[in-house]
Amino acid sequence: MQLIRTTVRLRPDIKKAAERKALEEDTTFQAVVHRALEDYLAKAATHKARRLVFYTHDLGVPLDNLTRDDYYPDPAVHAD
């Protein structure tokens, strides 16, 4: 794997914590930063696809058997 050189600006406390972690794990600062960035990017990739949740509501008795007569009354017949 080919590595490229880059500059990253870190807060002093984060740099110290990463250096401490590197010493604890007997590895390099570069390896700690590399692994942290890989973990962050992998986690971010899994969070992109979120599950959609559709909430339902009880609307009472189903009304799928209605007819036109249920909506419109018979027309009034005028006897002249």
Buried (B, 14 or more C-beta within 10 A) or exposed (E): EEEEEEEEEEEEEEBEEBEEBBEEEEEEBEEBBEEEEEEEEEEEEEEEEEEEEEEEEEEEEEEEEEEEEEEEEEEEEEEE
